[in-house]
Amino acid sequence: EWTHLCGGGIIPPIWRRNQTGTHGGEDGDGGDLVGGGGGNGGGGAGAPPPLAKINECMLRNGICGLGDCVDKDVGYQCECWDGAEETENEGNPTCIDIDECALGYCRGGTCVNKPGGFECRCPPGFDPVENGLRCSDQNECEMTNGGMCTNGVCSNGEDG
C-alpha cells in the first residue's frame, strides 16, 4: 500500500524480495524484506525492483507557471517562455513573470506590466521606440498626413 505524505511526497510499499523468508534471516525478523536486518543485520543479497518513474510534469499540471515542463529521469526542468524567468518555489523550479516596468522600461511614458511582456503607453505626440524602452517625440514634419506647415515651413508640434 502506498503512503501519502502531507508535503505531497509518496512512499512506496516495502518491496518483498521473497515471500518465503529464505534470504537474509528468518520469517518475522525483517530478513525477507529488502534491506531487512536478517539474523546478522546484513539485509540479504536481493535488490528491490525498480521504482516506477514519477512524471512530475503530469502529476502537477502548471508546475512551471509561465514555462514548459520537461520531465527528467530524476525530477523535472522548466523552460521559461519569453518574458519569464526561472526561480524556485519551495525548492522546486518554476517560471515567473519578469516585471519589465520595474526594470525601467518605457521611459517618458506609462509602463503597464503584463504576463510575459509589457505595454508602453506614451503621451500624445510621442511614440514608443526601441521595443518600448522609451517614448520618442513624433516629428509631425516627417508624417505624410499630419505635417504642420505655415507659409511652406514645417515646424514640429508643441507636444514634442
N, CA, C and O of each residue as an XYZ file, in Angstrom:
640
protein
N       0.845     -1.181      0.000
C       0.000      0.000      0.000
C       0.889      1.242      0.000
O       1.876      1.300      0.733
N       0.544      2.225     -0.813
C       1.311      3.467     -0.922
C       0.933      4.393      0.227
O      -0.229      4.442      0.631
N       1.898      5.117      0.747
C       1.664      6.061      1.829
C       1.845      7.467      1.286
O       2.865      7.764      0.665
N       0.869      8.334      1.511
C       0.946      9.717      1.046
C       1.384     10.609      2.197
O       0.842     10.518      3.299
N       2.356     11.464      1.947
C       2.864     12.378      2.961
C       2.160     13.720      2.853
O       1.657     14.072      1.786
N       2.119     14.471      3.944
C       1.470     15.783      3.947
C       2.102     16.745      2.954
O       1.388     17.555      2.362
N       3.408     16.689      2.749
C       4.098     17.610      1.855
C       3.955     17.253      0.386
O       4.574     17.896     -0.460
N       3.157     16.245      0.061
C       2.962     15.895     -1.328
C       3.791     14.712     -1.782
O       3.631     14.249     -2.911
N       4.679     14.208     -0.924
C       5.510     13.077     -1.315
C       4.760     11.764     -1.186
O       3.698     11.699     -0.567
N       5.318     10.727     -1.774
C       4.705      9.407     -1.727
C       5.782      8.403     -1.332
O       6.896      8.434     -1.854
N       5.436      7.511     -0.405
C       6.349      6.447     -0.007
C       5.778      5.145     -0.557
O       4.639      4.793     -0.250
N       6.562      4.416     -1.377
C       6.058      3.153     -1.929
C       5.985      2.094     -0.843
O       6.609      2.225      0.210
N       5.211      1.035     -1.109
C       5.167     -0.060     -0.132
C       6.544     -0.706     -0.037
O       7.366     -0.576     -0.944
N       6.781     -1.390      1.050
C       8.060     -2.086      1.211
C       8.073     -3.240      0.220
O       7.132     -4.033      0.165
N       9.140     -3.330     -0.561
C       9.231     -4.384     -1.577
C       9.725     -5.668     -0.912
O      10.745     -5.673     -0.224
N       8.998     -6.733     -1.127
C       9.411     -8.027     -0.603
C      10.260     -8.721     -1.654
O       9.897     -8.801     -2.827
N      11.395     -9.218     -1.200
C      12.296     -9.922     -2.087
C      11.815    -11.346     -2.301
O      11.930    -11.899     -3.395
N      11.292    -11.910     -1.275
C      10.913    -13.311     -1.370
C       9.901    -13.576     -0.263
O      10.125    -13.225      0.895
N       8.835    -14.172     -0.616
C       7.736    -14.361      0.329
C       7.996    -15.485      1.336
O       7.277    -15.598      2.329
N       9.003    -16.308      1.095
C       9.209    -17.454      1.983
C      10.184    -17.175      3.107
O      10.279    -17.974      4.039
N      10.905    -16.083      3.056
C      11.812    -15.753      4.139
C      13.114    -16.517      4.106
O      13.779    -16.625      5.136
N      13.506    -17.055      2.956
C      14.717    -17.865      2.915
C      15.981    -17.053      2.713
O      17.070    -17.620      2.812
N      15.902    -15.769      2.437
C      17.100    -14.951      2.216
C      17.255    -13.937      3.336
O      16.361    -13.121      3.557
N      18.360    -13.974      4.036
C      18.716    -12.923      4.978
C      18.141    -13.060      6.357
O      18.241    -12.101      7.122
N      17.549    -14.159      6.741
C      17.076    -14.289      8.106
C      15.830    -15.135      8.170
O      15.451    -15.783      7.194
N      15.208    -15.125      9.303
C      14.043    -15.953      9.492
C      12.786    -15.123      9.330
O      12.803    -13.897      9.438
N      11.683    -15.836      9.063
C      10.411    -15.137      8.925
C      10.119    -14.310     10.166
O      10.368    -14.730     11.295
N       9.587    -13.132      9.922
C       9.168    -12.296     11.024
C      10.242    -11.384     11.556
O       9.940    -10.479     12.334
N      11.518    -11.590     11.158
C      12.558    -10.730     11.711
C      13.014     -9.656     10.729
O      13.999     -8.962     10.980
N      12.306     -9.517      9.620
C      12.680     -8.484      8.663
C      13.640     -8.972      7.612
O      13.970     -8.225      6.690
N      14.110    -10.229      7.721
C      15.075    -10.740      6.763
C      14.506    -10.929      5.372
O      15.247    -10.916      4.389
N      13.185    -11.107      5.280
C      12.606    -11.301      3.963
C      12.245     -9.979      3.299
O      11.653     -9.979      2.220
N      12.583     -8.872      3.908
C      12.326     -7.568      3.312
C      13.610     -7.020      2.734
O      14.686     -7.208      3.301
N      13.501     -6.357      1.631
C      14.684     -5.725      1.053
C      15.228     -4.756      2.075
O      14.504     -3.897      2.578
N      16.502     -4.895      2.381
C      17.115     -4.031      3.371
C      16.822     -4.471      4.790
O      17.233     -3.808      5.742
N      16.108     -5.594      4.946
C      15.781     -6.075      6.275
C      17.019     -6.546      7.014
O      18.060     -6.794      6.405
N      16.904     -6.665      8.313
C      18.067     -6.959      9.123
C      18.558     -8.385      9.030
O      19.747     -8.635      9.228
N      17.666     -9.343      8.729
C      18.099    -10.730      8.759
C      18.609    -11.058     10.145
O      18.391    -10.301     11.091
N      19.281    -12.176     10.266
C      19.808    -12.556     11.560
C      21.015    -11.731     11.957
O      21.269    -11.546     13.147
N      21.770    -11.228     10.974
C      23.005    -10.521     11.294
C      22.985     -9.054     10.860
O      24.024     -8.394     10.875
N      21.843     -8.551     10.483
C      21.756     -7.151     10.069
C      22.238     -6.910      8.662
O      22.356     -5.757      8.247
N      22.527     -7.978      7.897
C      23.085     -7.823      6.556
C      22.076     -7.455      5.503
O      22.418     -6.773      4.537
N      20.851     -7.882      5.659
C      19.811     -7.475      4.733
C      19.663     -8.357      3.522
O      18.671     -8.199      2.811
N      20.552     -9.265      3.226
C      20.379    -10.171      2.103
C      20.975     -9.646      0.824
O      21.460     -8.516      0.766
N      20.937    -10.492     -0.229
C      21.622    -10.178     -1.478
C      20.702     -9.633     -2.548
O      21.187     -9.109     -3.551
N      19.412     -9.732     -2.379
C      18.490     -9.300     -3.430
C      18.393     -7.793     -3.531
O      18.753     -7.073     -2.600
N      17.904     -7.318     -4.670
C      17.707     -5.883     -4.875
C      16.237     -5.635     -5.132
O      15.559     -6.494     -5.695
N      15.734     -4.496     -4.739
C      14.317     -4.218     -4.971
C      14.057     -4.036     -6.456
O      14.951     -3.664     -7.216
N      12.833     -4.301     -6.858
C      12.504     -3.988     -8.243
C      12.593     -2.476     -8.428
O      12.431     -1.729     -7.463
N      12.844     -2.017     -9.639
C      12.948     -0.570     -9.835
C      11.623      0.106     -9.501
O      10.550     -0.421     -9.794
N      11.716      1.268     -8.892
C      10.509      2.024     -8.586
C       9.961      2.627     -9.863
O      10.711      2.928    -10.792
N       8.678      2.799     -9.902
C       8.058      3.432    -11.064
C       8.566      4.865    -11.177
O       8.667      5.579    -10.180
N       8.879      5.270    -12.383
C       9.344      6.635    -12.631
C       8.164      7.581    -12.443
O       7.066      7.327    -12.938
N       8.399      8.660    -11.733
C       7.346      9.642    -11.479
C       7.510     10.798    -12.448
O       8.593     11.375    -12.555
N       6.453     11.134    -13.146
C       6.462     12.254    -14.081
C       5.803     13.447    -13.386
O       4.580     13.583    -13.391
N       6.632     14.311    -12.788
C       6.104     15.471    -12.064
C       5.320     16.398    -12.977
O       4.383     17.061    -12.532
N       5.693     16.452    -14.248
C       5.006     17.334    -15.201
C       3.541     16.938    -15.361
O       2.668     17.797    -15.489
N       3.279     15.632    -15.353
C       1.901     15.170    -15.499
C       1.155     15.216    -14.172
O      -0.048     15.477    -14.141
N       1.863     14.964    -13.083
C       1.212     14.949    -11.774
C       0.777     16.334    -11.327
O      -0.262     16.489    -10.685
N       1.572     17.337    -11.665
C       1.297     18.697    -11.182
C       1.187     19.633    -12.379
O       2.141     20.329    -12.727
N       0.018     19.640    -13.002
C      -0.225     20.477    -14.171
C       0.069     21.939    -13.841
O      -0.373     22.449    -12.811
N       0.808     22.602    -14.709
C       1.138     24.006    -14.490
C       2.281     24.223    -13.526
O       2.482     25.344    -13.059
N       3.037     23.182    -13.212
C       4.122     23.268    -12.229
C       5.151     24.331    -12.604
O       5.791     24.908    -11.726
N       5.316     24.596    -13.909
C       6.324     25.566    -14.350
C       5.756     26.966    -14.554
O       6.474     27.843    -15.036
N       4.512     27.202    -14.211
C       3.959     28.553    -14.346
C       4.030     29.039    -15.780
O       3.347     28.503    -16.653
N       4.854     30.057    -16.034
C       4.993     30.640    -17.371
C       6.120     29.951    -18.145
O       7.042     30.600    -18.638
N       6.026     28.635    -18.238
C       7.042     27.871    -18.955
C       6.566     26.463    -19.232
O       5.494     26.053    -18.786
N       7.378     25.727    -19.973
C       7.083     24.340    -20.304
C       7.860     23.423    -19.372
O       9.035     23.654    -19.086
N       7.190     22.385    -18.906
C       7.807     21.404    -18.016
C       8.442     20.299    -18.856
O       7.817     19.767    -19.773
N       9.690     19.958    -18.534
C      10.408     18.881    -19.211
C      10.745     17.830    -18.159
O      11.507     18.091    -17.228
N      10.170     16.637    -18.316
C      10.412     15.559    -17.361
C      11.838     15.035    -17.519
O      12.334     14.896    -18.637
N      12.484     14.748    -16.408
C      13.847     14.205    -16.386
C      13.811     12.841    -15.700
O      12.805     12.473    -15.093
N      14.913     12.090    -15.799
C      14.979     10.806    -15.106
C      14.712     10.991    -13.621
O      14.004     10.199    -13.000
N      15.286     12.042    -13.062
C      15.028     12.403    -11.672
C      14.571     13.855    -11.674
O      15.342     14.747    -12.028
N      13.344     14.094    -11.290
C      12.821     15.453    -11.225
C      12.361     15.976    -12.578
O      11.971     15.214    -13.463
N      12.417     17.293    -12.712
C      11.959     17.952    -13.925
C      12.719     19.256    -14.094
O      13.452     19.686    -13.204
N      12.534     19.873    -15.246
C      13.184     21.151    -15.550
C      12.141     22.051    -16.204
O      11.260     21.573    -16.919
N      12.247     23.352    -15.957
C      11.345     24.319    -16.580
C      12.073     25.080    -17.680
O      13.194     25.549    -17.485
N      11.430     25.196    -18.829
C      11.928     26.037    -19.914
C      10.987     27.231    -19.998
O       9.863     27.118    -20.487
N      11.463     28.380    -19.512
C      10.616     29.565    -19.382
C      10.329     30.207    -20.736
O      11.174     30.214    -21.631
N       9.112     30.748    -20.865
C       8.710     31.451    -22.076
C       9.353     32.832    -22.090
O       9.883     33.291    -21.078
N       9.301     33.493    -23.252
C       9.792     34.868    -23.344
C       9.063     35.729    -22.318
O       7.852     35.598    -22.141
N       9.788     36.592    -21.654
C       9.196     37.474    -20.654
C       9.073     36.845    -19.280
O       8.494     37.444    -18.373
N       9.614     35.639    -19.115
C       9.571     34.957    -17.817
C      10.977     34.491    -17.462
O      11.836     34.330    -18.330
N      11.192     34.278    -16.158
C      12.495     33.821    -15.688
C      12.304     32.695    -14.688
O      11.280     32.613    -14.010
N      13.315     31.821    -14.607
C      13.235     30.689    -13.697
C      13.562     31.132    -12.278
O      14.458     31.945    -12.051
N      12.822     30.584    -11.344
C      13.046     30.824     -9.923
C      12.660     29.540     -9.197
O      12.290     28.551     -9.831
N      12.744     29.555     -7.889
C      12.332     28.396     -7.108
C      11.150     28.755     -6.228
O      11.078     29.849     -5.668
N      10.224     27.809     -6.117
C       9.072     27.951     -5.250
C       9.099     26.752     -4.309
O       8.841     25.624     -4.730
N       9.406     26.990     -3.056
C       9.530     25.930     -2.050
C      10.520     24.859     -2.511
O      10.282     23.664     -2.333
N      11.636     25.302     -3.106
C      12.685     24.389     -3.533
C      12.466     23.748     -4.888
O      13.307     22.970     -5.340
N      11.364     24.051     -5.545
C      11.069     23.469     -6.852
C      11.149     24.543     -7.928
O      10.697     25.667     -7.708
N      11.727     24.213     -9.108
C      11.818     25.215    -10.169
C      10.451     25.583    -10.725
O       9.556     24.743    -10.813
N      10.302     26.842    -11.097
C       9.097     27.342    -11.757
C       9.484     28.598    -12.533
O      10.602     29.094    -12.385
N       8.590     29.110    -13.344
C       8.850     30.316    -14.134
C       7.862     31.404    -13.731
O       6.656     31.166    -13.654
N       8.384     32.598    -13.477
C       7.536     33.728    -13.105
C       7.745     34.872    -14.088
O       8.749     34.929    -14.798
N       6.785     35.770    -14.113
C       6.824     36.926    -15.000
C       7.959     37.870    -14.617
O       8.207     38.113    -13.436
N       8.644     38.400    -15.627
C       9.630     39.458    -15.406
C       8.866     40.773    -15.413
O       8.126     41.048    -16.358
N       9.028     41.583    -14.385
C       8.370     42.892    -14.334
C       9.251     43.906    -15.057
O      10.129     44.525    -14.456
N       9.000     44.067    -16.365
C       9.800     44.985    -17.168
C       9.670     46.423    -16.676
O      10.606     47.211    -16.813
N       8.529     46.768    -16.109
C       8.329     48.138    -15.619
C       9.282     48.444    -14.462
O       9.767     49.568    -14.339
N       9.547     47.454    -13.621
C      10.487     47.643    -12.517
C      11.918     47.780    -13.027
O      12.792     48.268    -12.311
N      12.157     47.348    -14.268
C      13.491     47.449    -14.866
C      13.704     48.787    -15.570
O      14.773     49.031    -16.128
N      12.691     49.654    -15.546
C      12.839     50.986    -16.132
C      12.443     51.087    -17.594
O      12.830     52.041    -18.270
N      11.687     50.132    -18.093
C      11.226     50.208    -19.474
C      10.224     51.351    -19.621
O       9.614     51.777    -18.640
N      10.058     51.840    -20.832
C       9.069     52.861    -21.196
C       9.367     54.219    -20.570
O       8.471     54.875    -20.038
N      10.629     54.635    -20.637
C      10.997     55.958    -20.114
C      10.208     57.040    -20.851
O      10.117     57.026    -22.078
N       9.647     57.967    -20.100
C       8.866     59.062    -20.672
C       7.408     58.719    -20.877
O       6.637     59.560    -21.341
N       7.010     57.501    -20.541
C       5.621     57.083    -20.708
C       5.147     56.307    -19.500
O       5.772     56.328    -18.440
N       4.037     55.625    -19.677
C       3.472     54.803    -18.615
C       3.666     53.341    -18.988
O       3.195     52.887    -20.031
N       4.356     52.617    -18.136
C       4.621     51.196    -18.371
C       3.532     50.372    -17.687
O       3.207     50.599    -16.522
N       2.975     49.415    -18.424
C       1.967     48.514    -17.879
C       2.513     47.091    -18.012
O       2.665     46.580    -19.121
N       2.809     46.451    -16.867
C       3.333     45.085    -16.892
C       2.217     44.117    -17.258
O       1.085     44.261    -16.797
N       2.540     43.127    -18.091
C       1.594     42.091    -18.491
C       2.321     40.756    -18.416
O       3.545     40.719    -18.542
N       1.591     39.655    -18.214
C       2.260     38.350    -18.173
C       3.057     38.106    -19.457
O       2.497     38.107    -20.553
N       4.346     37.901    -19.314
C       5.202     37.630    -20.454
C       5.619     38.855    -21.238
O       6.241     38.720    -22.292
N       5.300     40.040    -20.764
C       5.679     41.250    -21.505
C       5.208     42.509    -20.806
O       4.990     42.522    -19.595
N       5.053     43.569    -21.587
C       4.606     44.846    -21.039
C       4.054     45.689    -22.180
O       4.238     45.371    -23.354
N       3.375     46.769    -21.811
C       2.870     47.730    -22.794
C       3.401     49.101    -22.422
O       3.354     49.496    -21.257
N       3.904     49.824    -23.406
C       4.409     51.180    -23.186
C       3.387     52.158    -23.752
O       3.147     52.185    -24.959
N       2.787     52.961    -22.876
C       1.798     53.964    -23.288
C       2.452     55.337    -23.218
O       2.780     55.835    -22.142
N       2.634     55.932    -24.386
C       3.304     57.231    -24.475
C       2.276     58.354    -24.518
O       1.158     58.150    -24.989
N       2.647     59.548    -24.025
C       1.727     60.685    -24.084
C       1.500     61.117    -25.535
O       2.267     60.734    -26.419
N       0.450     61.914    -25.790
C       0.182     62.397    -27.151
C       1.416     63.085    -27.736
O       2.101     63.855    -27.063
N       1.676     62.783    -29.006
C       2.819     63.370    -29.690
C       4.102     62.573    -29.533
O       5.149     62.972    -30.044
N       4.030     61.453    -28.830
C       5.198     60.598    -28.614
C       4.849     59.162    -29.000
O       3.696     58.744    -28.896
N       5.841     58.425    -29.440
C       5.670     57.016    -29.809
C       6.689     56.167    -29.059
O       7.798     56.620    -28.778
N       6.301     54.914    -28.731
C       7.291     54.014    -28.134
C       8.330     53.617    -29.189
O       7.980     53.298    -30.325
N       9.594     53.639    -28.806
C      10.687     53.240    -29.697
C      11.588     52.254    -28.957
O      11.462     52.062    -27.748
N      12.491     51.639    -29.700
C      13.432     50.664    -29.136
C      12.686     49.559    -28.388
O      13.027     49.215    -27.256
N      11.662     49.011    -29.043
C      10.839     47.942    -28.454
C      10.203     48.353    -27.136
O      10.067     47.535    -26.226
N       9.814     49.614    -27.032
C       9.128     50.096    -25.841
C      10.026     50.515    -24.707
O       9.547     50.732    -23.595
N      11.321     50.635    -24.954
C      12.229     51.052    -23.884
C      12.029     52.509    -23.505
O      12.290     52.896    -22.365
N      11.567     53.323    -24.452
C      11.359     54.737    -24.146
C      10.354     55.321    -25.127
O      10.017     54.702    -26.137
N       9.881     56.524    -24.814
C       8.974     57.252    -25.696
C       9.768     58.334    -26.414
O      10.598     59.016    -25.814
N       9.500     58.478    -27.696
C      10.223     59.460    -28.507
C       9.229     60.398    -29.183
O       8.126     59.998    -29.556
N       9.642     61.640    -29.331
C       8.828     62.666    -29.980
C       8.473     62.249    -31.401
O       9.331     61.803    -32.162
N       7.203     62.400    -31.747
C       6.790     62.226    -33.137
C       7.175     63.489    -33.888
O       6.862     64.593    -33.444
N       7.834     63.343    -34.996
C       8.161     64.509    -35.812
C       7.057     64.666    -36.844
O       7.048     64.004    -37.881
N       6.128     65.561    -36.532
C       4.990     65.766    -37.416
C       5.414     66.206    -38.809
O       4.689     65.974    -39.776
N       6.576     66.838    -38.926
C       7.054     67.279    -40.239
C       7.361     66.091    -41.141
O       7.289     66.206    -42.365
N       7.699     64.955    -40.548
C       8.017     63.778    -41.344
C       6.795     62.921    -41.630
O       6.882     61.961    -42.395
N       5.668     63.247    -41.035
C       4.447     62.482    -41.244
C       3.798     62.953    -42.543
O       3.683     64.155    -42.781
N       3.382     62.027    -43.367
C       2.832     62.393    -44.676
C       1.474     63.063    -44.575
O       1.129     63.866    -45.442
N       0.693     62.763    -43.551
C      -0.653     63.333    -43.495
C      -0.866     64.278    -42.321
O      -1.973     64.792    -42.162
N       0.121     64.524    -41.511
C      -0.132     65.359    -40.348
C       0.875     66.469    -40.161
O       0.918     67.084    -39.096
N       1.688     66.743    -41.170
C       2.694     67.791    -41.032
C       2.052     69.151    -40.822
O       1.021     69.452    -41.424
N       2.650     69.970    -39.978
C       2.130     71.307    -39.715
C       2.983     72.306    -40.481
O       4.128     72.575    -40.117
N       2.422     72.839    -41.524
C       3.182     73.781    -42.339
C       2.532     75.157    -42.288
O       1.319     75.288    -42.451
N       3.339     76.166    -42.065
C       2.901     77.552    -42.088
C       3.789     78.280    -43.074
O       5.009     78.325    -42.914
N       3.171     78.850    -44.096
C       3.921     79.554    -45.138
C       5.014     78.677    -45.742
O       6.108     79.150    -46.050
N       4.695     77.368    -45.910
C       5.638     76.458    -46.539
C       6.755     75.978    -45.641
O       7.639     75.251    -46.093
N       6.735     76.372    -44.363
C       7.763     75.930    -43.419
C       7.097     75.010    -42.398
O       6.102     75.373    -41.772
N       7.654     73.836    -42.245
C       7.094     72.875    -41.291
C       7.767     73.058    -39.942
O       8.986     73.204    -39.853
N       6.944     73.046    -38.882
C       7.516     73.082    -37.534
C       6.917     71.937    -36.733
O       5.723     71.649    -36.819
N       7.768     71.299    -35.960
C       7.335     70.197    -35.122
C       6.361     70.739    -34.085
O       6.588     71.819    -33.539
N       5.272     70.008    -33.799
C       4.223     70.496    -32.904
C       4.685     70.740    -31.483
O       5.773     70.325    -31.082
N       3.825     71.430    -30.720
C       4.137     71.784    -29.331
C       4.197     70.570    -28.418
O       4.805     70.615    -27.348
N       3.559     69.479    -28.849
C       3.528     68.305    -27.984
C       4.843     67.543    -28.001
O       4.939     66.456    -27.431
N       5.829     68.088    -28.631
C       7.117     67.416    -28.655
C       7.715     67.621    -29.979
O       8.818     67.140    -30.240
